[in-house]
């Protein structure tokens, strides 16, 4: 029976694509400063989506007493080896403490010292009990009657009219429903891209990773396809994590002052440096040169510190606490082994994402970006995502045209026809049988084979790992290996045309895969364009192993007439229309 999508055309003042930290905060800000309406589109459920889903035990971006926003700008720019926008960092940093006060009013527990002040951790962190932080944020959104939340709805492509973003096409992940959502202003807040590279834990556990596995780079991919200017995809983020659990290591390093040590007991960090990337580089080199495994030295800490760590990890990575308890080896009894994760594209830690101006408007009129998808502003973390959501919402209010955009019924019908064609491929009724055939049948060609999205995802991750600087290659690559990776990604992309899509869940998986492939192509182009090794540990360019003065530029890209054009912009304040080299 031919599948037919039912159509829902919706209209609102402010459309938030993505219901994570930035999207929810932006929706609340918009309603707090206007009488307009908001629609939040979320692929999962806003109560447990995005980076905050697992909880956190500290807010890593805060201006502590004695420090200034300018200090934060200096720190973030130095950590990014100079590839950062000062205008974006400063406008973000100036709002950090304000956002903390707001989420505290929502019910977040922030730990206090003996004087009643926020308990700090290091120079930029404050301690919280944050296992419920996303639930608090989601509850505030759900209480606001002018916000409509569409959970389990996947955004697919922007609706562009006369060069202006006026909405999005989206499909339900559960029901045969297509949404055409129109808005006076559109915010992309979908998060970064995970799953491009083969992860630490393969097979059944391959989606156990540092970043939410559901963040497939959809926001980046929609922007690339729409012709938005993107920046710094070559600055991948590699997280230094606890082996096996992939729990964060900052709590060990800053919470109890644990130092990185190699198998010889040497504190090796000073040999490499202390930026985020160089901490990964140090552990990688020590392992490659036979002085691993590398650990954070916790052996010998006090029983009180043991308990502090157990509690802290229960707030964000309970699996680490369970590992200590199950093994009957508390951190005071054994050092914690650390490893580097696979690379991610995530603008909350690096400078990857949309090229935006200080108002967070992208190069597409009416389209704003905040959080992990907004480029040029690294080290924003949770509170920085809140701040950017607030900036974007206020900017959207100023931008909104008097008249709401009118639905283009011809364009809607074309998009609906495209999706129904995918859902009604002639071979769709053979899906179950094709999924079950064994490997021998595939190899011998005795059975016609249609790959699954999982098959192609594994091929994509293997290609990126081997040839584009994944864990397997020590994060290293060359121009020749990048060309191989690009060829393989093109081949895999061609195979997506034969994917069987028998239902809406499969349709979602198909778009998740194609979004990741779109982002992979941009990552490869950016890696090839940066003729240096700037972030040692995040990316090792074997043809250009050193950092160069000529490399102190942004590498940007834009899709033009089907071709990805890569160019550079000078480091500066990053005005929207200037600085193209």
C-alpha positions as CSV (number, residue, x, y, z in Angstrom):
1,X,0.0,0.0,0.0
2,X,1.4,3.4,-1.0
3,X,2.4,5.5,1.9
4,X,1.0,9.0,2.0
5,X,2.2,11.7,4.4
6,X,-0.3,13.9,6.1
7,X,0.6,17.5,6.0
8,X,0.6,20.1,8.8
9,X,1.4,23.7,8.0
10,X,2.2,25.7,11.1
11,X,3.1,29.3,11.7
12,X,4.8,31.1,14.6
13,X,6.8,34.2,15.4
14,X,10.0,32.5,16.5
15,X,11.1,29.0,15.5
16,X,13.7,27.2,17.6
17,X,15.1,24.2,15.8
18,X,16.6,22.1,18.6
19,X,15.4,21.9,22.2
20,X,18.7,21.7,24.0
21,X,20.4,24.3,26.3
22,X,20.5,27.1,23.7
23,X,17.1,26.4,22.1
24,X,15.2,26.2,25.4
25,X,16.9,29.2,26.8
26,X,16.2,31.2,23.7
27,X,12.5,30.2,23.7
28,X,12.2,31.4,27.3
29,X,14.0,34.6,26.6
30,X,11.8,35.4,23.6
31,X,8.6,34.8,25.6
32,X,10.0,36.9,28.5
33,X,10.5,39.9,26.3
34,X,7.6,39.8,23.9
35,X,4.0,38.5,23.6
36,X,4.9,36.5,20.5
37,X,4.6,32.7,20.0
38,X,7.3,30.1,19.8
39,X,7.6,26.6,18.3
40,X,10.4,24.4,19.5
41,X,11.2,21.4,17.2
42,X,13.1,18.6,18.9
43,X,14.1,15.2,17.4
44,X,14.1,13.6,20.8
45,X,12.3,15.0,23.9
46,X,13.3,18.3,25.4
47,X,13.3,16.7,28.9
48,X,16.3,14.5,28.0
49,X,17.9,15.8,24.9
50,X,21.2,17.4,24.1
51,X,24.4,17.7,26.1
52,X,22.6,18.4,29.3
53,X,20.7,15.1,29.2
54,X,23.2,13.2,31.4
55,X,23.5,16.1,33.8
56,X,26.6,18.1,34.8
57,X,28.4,18.7,38.1
58,X,29.9,22.1,37.4
59,X,29.2,25.1,35.2
60,X,32.5,25.5,33.3
61,X,32.1,29.1,32.1
62,X,31.6,31.6,34.8
63,X,33.2,34.9,35.7
64,X,34.5,34.2,39.3
65,X,35.3,37.0,41.7
66,X,38.5,38.8,40.7
67,X,38.1,37.9,37.0
68,X,36.5,39.8,34.2
69,X,34.8,38.9,30.9
70,X,38.0,40.1,29.1
71,X,40.0,37.5,31.1
72,X,37.6,34.8,29.8
73,X,38.1,36.1,26.2
74,X,41.9,35.9,26.6
75,X,41.7,32.4,28.0
76,X,39.5,31.0,25.3
77,X,41.5,32.7,22.5
78,X,44.7,31.3,23.8
79,X,43.3,27.8,24.2
80,X,42.1,28.0,20.6
81,X,45.6,29.0,19.4
82,X,44.3,32.3,18.2
83,X,41.4,31.1,16.0
84,X,38.5,32.7,17.8
85,X,36.3,35.8,17.4
86,X,36.8,38.3,20.2
87,X,33.5,40.0,19.5
88,X,31.6,36.8,20.0
89,X,33.5,35.7,23.0
90,X,33.1,39.0,24.8
91,X,29.3,39.3,24.1
92,X,29.0,35.8,25.4
93,X,31.2,36.2,28.5
94,X,29.4,39.4,29.6
95,X,26.2,37.4,30.0
96,X,27.5,34.2,31.7
97,X,26.7,35.2,35.3
98,X,23.3,36.5,34.4
99,X,22.3,33.2,33.0
100,X,23.5,31.4,36.0
101,X,21.3,33.5,38.3
102,X,18.4,32.7,36.0
103,X,18.8,28.9,36.1
104,X,19.3,29.1,39.9
105,X,15.8,30.7,40.1
106,X,14.5,27.8,38.0
107,X,15.6,25.5,40.8
108,X,19.2,24.6,40.0
109,X,21.2,23.8,43.2
110,X,24.5,25.7,43.1
111,X,26.9,24.8,45.9
112,X,28.0,27.6,48.3
113,X,31.1,28.1,50.4
114,X,31.2,29.0,54.1
115,X,30.5,32.6,53.3
116,X,27.4,31.9,51.1
117,X,29.2,32.6,47.8
118,X,29.2,30.2,44.9
119,X,31.7,27.4,45.5
120,X,34.3,27.8,42.7
121,X,36.5,25.1,41.1
122,X,39.5,26.6,39.4
123,X,39.4,30.0,37.7
124,X,36.2,29.7,35.7
125,X,34.0,27.0,37.2
126,X,31.3,26.8,39.9
127,X,30.0,23.6,41.5
128,X,26.4,22.5,41.1
129,X,24.2,19.5,41.7
130,X,23.2,19.4,38.0
131,X,21.7,15.9,37.5
132,X,18.3,17.6,36.9
133,X,19.4,20.7,35.0
134,X,17.8,19.8,31.7
135,X,14.6,18.7,33.5
136,X,14.4,22.1,35.2
137,X,14.9,23.9,31.9
138,X,12.4,21.8,30.0
139,X,9.8,22.2,32.8
140,X,10.1,26.0,32.5
141,X,9.5,25.7,28.7
142,X,6.5,23.5,29.2
143,X,5.0,25.9,31.7
144,X,5.0,28.7,29.1
145,X,1.6,28.6,27.3
146,X,3.0,30.5,24.2
147,X,5.6,27.9,23.5
148,X,4.6,24.8,21.5
149,X,7.0,21.9,21.7
150,X,7.1,19.3,18.9
151,X,8.9,16.4,20.4
152,X,10.0,13.4,18.2
153,X,10.0,15.7,15.1
154,X,13.1,15.8,12.9
155,X,14.1,19.0,11.1
156,X,15.2,18.2,7.5
157,X,15.8,21.3,5.5
158,X,15.3,25.1,5.9
159,X,12.6,26.8,3.9
160,X,14.2,29.7,2.1
161,X,12.3,32.4,0.2
162,X,14.0,35.2,-1.6
163,X,17.2,34.5,0.2
164,X,15.6,34.7,3.6
165,X,15.1,31.8,6.1
166,X,11.3,31.5,6.8
167,X,11.0,28.1,8.3
168,X,11.8,24.4,8.1
169,X,10.5,21.2,6.7
170,X,10.4,18.5,9.4
171,X,9.0,15.0,9.7
172,X,7.7,13.0,12.6
173,X,9.9,10.2,13.8
174,X,6.8,8.1,14.7
175,X,3.9,9.0,12.5
176,X,3.5,9.6,8.8
177,X,3.4,13.4,9.2
178,X,5.3,16.1,7.3
179,X,5.5,19.5,8.9
180,X,6.0,22.8,7.0
181,X,6.7,25.3,9.8
182,X,6.9,29.0,8.9
183,X,8.3,31.7,11.2
184,X,9.2,35.4,11.2
185,X,12.7,34.4,12.6
186,X,14.4,31.1,12.8
187,X,17.0,29.8,15.3
188,X,19.3,26.8,14.7
189,X,20.3,25.3,18.0
190,X,20.6,21.6,17.1
191,X,24.0,20.9,18.6
192,X,27.2,19.5,17.1
193,X,28.1,16.4,15.2
194,X,28.9,13.0,16.8
195,X,29.5,9.7,15.1
196,X,31.5,10.9,12.1
197,X,34.5,8.8,13.3
198,X,34.8,5.3,14.6
199,X,34.3,5.5,18.4
200,X,36.4,4.1,21.2
201,X,33.9,1.4,21.9
202,X,32.9,-0.4,18.7
203,X,30.2,-2.9,17.9
204,X,27.1,-3.0,20.2
205,X,28.5,-0.2,22.4
206,X,29.5,2.1,19.4
207,X,27.0,4.8,20.5
208,X,28.5,5.0,24.0
209,X,30.4,8.2,23.4
210,X,31.4,11.5,25.0
211,X,28.8,13.6,23.1
212,X,25.1,12.7,22.6
213,X,25.0,10.1,19.8
214,X,21.7,11.6,18.6
215,X,23.5,14.8,17.6
216,X,24.3,14.0,14.0
217,X,25.2,17.4,12.7
218,X,21.7,18.1,11.2
219,X,22.0,21.8,11.9
220,X,25.4,22.0,10.2
221,X,24.1,19.9,7.3
222,X,21.0,22.0,6.8
223,X,23.1,25.2,6.7
224,X,25.6,23.7,4.3
225,X,22.9,22.6,1.9
226,X,21.2,26.1,2.1
227,X,24.5,27.9,1.2
228,X,25.3,29.3,4.7
229,X,28.9,30.3,5.4
230,X,30.5,27.8,7.8
231,X,33.8,28.2,9.7
232,X,36.6,26.2,11.3
233,X,35.3,22.6,10.7
234,X,39.0,21.6,10.7
235,X,39.2,22.4,14.4
236,X,37.9,19.1,15.6
237,X,37.4,18.4,19.3
238,X,39.0,15.4,21.0
239,X,38.0,14.9,24.6
240,X,40.4,13.4,27.1
241,X,38.3,10.9,29.0
242,X,38.3,8.1,31.6
243,X,39.0,4.9,29.8
244,X,36.0,2.5,29.2
245,X,33.4,4.9,30.8
246,X,34.3,8.0,28.8
247,X,33.5,10.0,31.9
248,X,34.9,13.6,32.0
249,X,38.4,14.1,33.5
250,X,38.1,17.7,34.5
251,X,36.5,16.8,37.8
252,X,39.6,14.7,38.6
253,X,42.1,17.4,37.4
254,X,40.4,20.4,39.0
255,X,38.5,18.7,41.8
256,X,41.3,16.9,43.5
257,X,44.3,18.3,41.5
258,X,45.1,15.0,39.8
259,X,48.1,15.2,37.5
260,X,48.6,13.3,34.3
261,X,51.3,10.6,34.7
262,X,52.7,8.0,32.4
263,X,53.5,4.3,33.2
264,X,56.9,5.5,34.7
265,X,55.1,7.7,37.1
266,X,56.4,10.8,35.3
267,X,54.2,14.0,35.2
268,X,54.5,14.6,31.5
269,X,52.2,17.5,30.9
270,X,55.0,20.1,31.1
271,X,56.7,18.5,28.1
272,X,53.7,19.3,25.9
273,X,51.7,22.2,27.3
274,X,48.4,22.9,29.0
275,X,45.8,23.8,26.4
276,X,42.9,21.4,25.9
277,X,44.4,20.0,22.7
278,X,47.9,19.6,24.1
279,X,46.6,17.6,27.1
280,X,45.3,15.1,24.5
281,X,48.5,15.3,22.5
282,X,50.6,14.5,25.6
283,X,48.6,11.3,26.4
284,X,48.7,10.3,22.7
285,X,52.4,10.7,22.3
286,X,53.3,9.0,25.6
287,X,51.2,6.0,24.5
288,X,52.7,5.9,21.0
289,X,56.2,6.1,22.4
290,X,55.7,3.2,24.8
291,X,55.3,5.1,28.0
292,X,51.6,4.3,28.5
293,X,49.1,3.7,29.7
294,X,48.6,7.3,30.9
295,X,46.5,8.1,34.0
296,X,45.3,10.8,36.2
297,X,47.1,10.3,39.6
298,X,44.4,9.8,42.2
299,X,46.1,7.1,44.2
300,X,46.6,8.4,47.7
301,X,43.8,11.0,47.9
302,X,41.9,11.2,51.1
303,X,38.7,9.2,51.9
304,X,36.8,12.5,51.9
305,X,38.0,13.2,48.4
306,X,36.9,9.7,47.4
307,X,33.4,10.5,48.5
308,X,33.5,13.9,46.8
309,X,34.4,12.2,43.5
310,X,31.7,9.5,43.9
311,X,29.0,12.2,44.4
312,X,30.3,14.4,41.6
313,X,30.3,11.6,39.0
314,X,26.8,10.6,40.1
315,X,25.7,14.0,38.8
316,X,27.0,13.5,35.3
317,X,28.5,10.1,34.6
318,X,27.3,7.6,37.2
319,X,28.9,4.7,35.3
320,X,32.3,5.9,36.6
321,X,31.1,5.8,40.2
322,X,29.6,2.3,39.6
323,X,32.9,1.2,38.1
324,X,34.8,2.3,41.3
325,X,32.2,0.6,43.5
326,X,31.9,-2.6,41.4
327,X,35.7,-3.1,41.3
328,X,36.1,-2.2,45.0
329,X,38.9,0.1,43.8
330,X,38.1,3.7,44.8
331,X,40.1,6.4,43.1
332,X,42.4,6.6,46.2
333,X,43.5,3.0,45.5
334,X,44.2,3.2,41.8
335,X,45.0,5.9,39.3
336,X,42.3,6.5,36.6
337,X,43.5,5.6,33.1
338,X,42.7,8.3,30.4
339,X,42.3,8.1,26.6
340,X,41.4,10.4,23.8
341,X,38.0,10.2,22.3
342,X,37.2,10.1,18.6
343,X,37.0,13.6,17.0
344,X,33.8,15.6,17.1
345,X,32.6,18.8,15.5
346,X,31.2,20.9,18.3
347,X,31.2,24.6,18.5
348,X,30.7,24.7,22.3
349,X,34.3,23.6,22.7
350,X,36.0,24.7,19.5
351,X,35.3,27.4,16.9
352,X,33.4,25.2,14.4
353,X,30.0,26.2,13.1
354,X,28.0,28.9,11.3
355,X,29.8,32.2,10.6
356,X,27.7,34.7,12.5
357,X,27.8,38.3,13.5
358,X,27.6,39.6,17.1
359,X,23.8,39.3,17.0
360,X,24.2,35.6,16.1
361,X,22.6,36.0,12.7
362,X,24.2,33.8,10.1
363,X,24.9,34.8,6.5
364,X,21.4,33.7,5.6
365,X,19.0,36.5,6.4
366,X,16.6,35.7,9.2
367,X,18.5,32.6,10.3
368,X,20.2,32.8,13.7
369,X,22.5,30.2,15.4
370,X,23.4,29.6,19.0
371,X,25.2,27.0,21.1
372,X,27.2,24.2,19.6
373,X,26.3,25.1,16.0
374,X,27.5,28.8,16.2
375,X,31.1,29.1,15.2
376,X,34.0,31.4,16.2
377,X,33.2,31.3,19.9
378,X,35.0,28.3,21.6
379,X,34.8,27.3,25.3
380,X,31.2,28.4,25.7
381,X,30.0,25.3,27.5
382,X,26.5,25.2,29.0
383,X,26.3,28.8,30.2
384,X,27.7,30.1,27.0
385,X,25.0,28.3,25.1
386,X,22.4,29.9,27.4
387,X,24.0,33.3,26.7
388,X,24.0,32.8,22.9
389,X,20.4,31.6,23.1
390,X,19.6,34.8,24.9
391,X,21.5,37.0,22.4
392,X,19.9,35.2,19.4
393,X,16.4,35.6,20.8
394,X,16.8,39.3,21.5
395,X,18.2,39.7,18.0
396,X,15.3,37.8,16.4
397,X,12.9,40.1,18.2
398,X,14.6,43.1,16.6
399,X,14.7,41.4,13.2
400,X,11.2,40.2,12.8
401,X,9.4,41.6,9.8
402,X,5.9,43.1,10.2
403,X,4.3,40.5,8.0
404,X,4.6,36.8,8.5
405,X,5.9,34.7,5.6
406,X,3.2,33.0,3.5
407,X,3.4,29.3,2.8
408,X,4.6,28.4,-0.7
409,X,2.2,25.5,-1.5
410,X,4.2,24.5,-4.7
411,X,7.4,24.1,-2.7
412,X,5.6,22.2,0.0
413,X,4.1,19.8,-2.5
414,X,7.5,19.2,-4.1
415,X,9.1,18.4,-0.7
416,X,6.2,16.1,0.3
417,X,6.5,14.3,-3.0
418,X,10.3,13.8,-2.5
419,X,9.7,12.2,0.9
420,X,6.9,10.0,-0.3
421,X,9.1,8.8,-3.2
422,X,11.8,7.7,-0.6
423,X,9.2,5.9,1.5
424,X,7.6,4.2,-1.5
425,X,10.7,2.8,-3.2
426,X,9.7,-0.4,-5.0
427,X,12.0,-2.6,-3.0
428,X,10.7,-1.3,0.4
429,X,8.6,-4.3,0.9
430,X,11.7,-6.5,0.9
431,X,13.3,-4.6,3.8
432,X,13.0,-7.3,6.4
433,X,14.4,-10.0,4.2
434,X,17.3,-7.8,3.0
435,X,18.2,-6.9,6.6
436,X,18.4,-10.6,7.5
437,X,20.6,-12.0,4.8
438,X,24.0,-13.1,6.0
439,X,27.4,-11.8,5.0
440,X,28.2,-14.8,2.8
441,X,25.2,-14.0,0.6
442,X,26.4,-10.5,0.3
443,X,29.9,-11.5,-0.7
444,X,28.8,-14.2,-3.1
445,X,26.2,-12.0,-4.7
446,X,23.6,-14.8,-4.3
447,X,21.1,-12.4,-2.8
448,X,20.4,-8.9,-3.9
449,X,21.6,-6.7,-1.0
450,X,20.4,-3.3,0.1
451,X,22.6,-1.9,2.8
452,X,21.2,-0.6,6.1
453,X,21.9,2.8,7.5
454,X,24.0,1.1,10.2
455,X,26.1,-0.6,7.5
456,X,26.8,2.6,5.8
457,X,27.4,4.5,9.0
458,X,30.1,1.9,10.0
459,X,31.7,2.3,6.5
460,X,31.7,6.1,6.9
461,X,33.3,5.9,10.4
462,X,35.9,3.5,9.2
463,X,36.9,5.7,6.3
464,X,37.1,8.8,8.5
465,X,39.1,6.9,11.2
466,X,41.6,5.4,8.8
467,X,42.1,8.3,6.3
468,X,41.0,11.5,8.1
469,X,42.7,11.4,11.4
470,X,40.7,9.2,13.8
471,X,41.8,7.3,16.8
472,X,43.2,4.5,14.6
473,X,45.7,6.9,12.9
474,X,46.7,8.8,16.1
475,X,44.6,11.8,14.8
476,X,47.0,12.1,11.9
477,X,46.4,12.5,8.2
478,X,47.9,13.7,4.9
479,X,46.7,15.3,1.7
480,X,46.8,11.9,0.0
481,X,44.8,10.1,2.8
482,X,42.2,12.9,2.8
483,X,41.7,12.3,-0.9
484,X,41.1,8.7,-0.2
485,X,38.6,9.6,2.5
486,X,36.8,12.0,0.2
487,X,36.5,9.3,-2.5
488,X,35.1,6.8,0.0
489,X,32.6,9.3,1.5
490,X,31.4,10.1,-2.1
491,X,30.9,6.3,-2.7
492,X,29.0,5.8,0.6
493,X,26.8,8.9,-0.2
494,X,25.9,7.3,-3.5
495,X,24.8,4.1,-1.7
496,X,22.3,6.0,0.4
497,X,20.1,6.2,-2.6
498,X,19.5,2.4,-2.3
499,X,18.6,2.5,1.4
500,X,15.4,0.7,2.2
501,X,13.1,3.1,4.1
502,X,10.0,1.2,5.1
503,X,8.8,3.5,7.9
504,X,9.3,6.9,9.6
505,X,12.0,5.6,11.9
506,X,14.0,4.4,8.9
507,X,13.5,7.8,7.3
508,X,14.9,9.5,10.3
509,X,18.0,7.2,10.2
510,X,18.4,7.9,6.6
511,X,18.5,11.6,7.1
512,X,20.8,11.2,10.1
513,X,23.3,9.3,7.9
514,X,23.1,11.8,5.0
515,X,23.5,14.7,7.4
516,X,26.7,13.1,8.8
517,X,28.0,12.5,5.3
518,X,27.4,16.1,4.4
519,X,29.4,17.2,7.5
520,X,32.2,14.7,6.7
521,X,32.7,16.3,3.3
522,X,33.0,19.7,4.8
523,X,35.4,18.5,7.5
524,X,37.6,16.9,4.8
525,X,37.7,20.1,2.8
526,X,38.6,22.2,5.8
527,X,41.3,19.8,6.9
528,X,42.9,19.9,3.5
529,X,42.7,23.7,3.4
530,X,44.6,24.3,6.6
531,X,48.3,23.9,5.6
532,X,49.7,23.6,9.1
533,X,49.3,21.7,12.4
534,X,47.8,24.3,14.7
535,X,45.9,22.2,17.3
536,X,48.4,19.4,18.1
537,X,46.4,16.6,19.6
538,X,43.2,17.5,17.8
539,X,44.7,17.1,14.3
540,X,48.1,16.2,13.0
541,X,48.7,17.2,9.4
542,X,51.7,15.0,8.4
543,X,52.4,17.2,5.3
544,X,52.5,20.3,7.4
545,X,53.6,19.2,10.9
546,X,54.3,22.8,12.3
547,X,52.2,25.8,13.1
548,X,52.7,28.7,10.7
549,X,52.1,32.5,10.9
550,X,50.2,32.3,7.6
551,X,47.8,29.9,9.2
552,X,46.4,32.5,11.7
553,X,43.2,32.8,9.7
554,X,39.7,31.4,9.7
555,X,39.1,28.7,7.1
556,X,35.5,29.1,5.9
557,X,33.4,27.4,3.3
558,X,30.1,27.8,1.4
559,X,28.3,25.6,-1.0
560,X,27.9,27.4,-4.4
561,X,26.2,25.7,-7.4
562,X,26.8,22.3,-5.9
563,X,30.5,22.9,-5.2
564,X,32.0,23.5,-1.8
565,X,34.0,26.7,-2.0
566,X,36.7,27.0,0.7
567,X,38.3,30.4,1.5
568,X,39.9,32.3,4.4
569,X,39.0,35.2,6.6
570,X,41.4,37.4,8.5
571,X,41.4,37.3,12.3
572,X,39.7,40.3,13.6
573,X,36.4,41.3,15.1
574,X,34.7,39.3,12.4
575,X,32.2,41.7,10.9
576,X,29.7,39.8,9.0
577,X,30.5,41.0,5.5
578,X,34.2,41.7,5.7
579,X,37.6,40.1,6.0
580,X,37.5,37.7,3.1
581,X,41.1,36.8,2.1
